[in-house]
């Protein structure tokens, strides 16, 4: 997933709705460096995802 910042809304909803449970692997490029005002949300998402899923299931570091 690489949609220039819009992935944050989608990934947050996937976490809330437990959509990651139904997907074998999610790979996303996040854009913390491009969207500084979104950094706190990205940080929270990364922490929540790391707590719930291994990087072999949800990887937010695709480049």
C-alpha positions, 0 to 999 in steps of 0.5 A: 500500500502506497497512497501518499499519506492516505494509508494512515486512515485506512490502516487505522480502520483496518486495525480497529475492524481487525481486517488484518486478521483476514489478510495474509500479509499487509505491506505499507509505506508510511509517510511520516517524513512527508506529513509531519502533522500526522506523526503522532498518529503514525507513531500510535499506529505503529505501536498498536500494530507492533503489539498485535502483529509480527512484521511477517503479518503487517509490515509498515516499512515497505519502501 
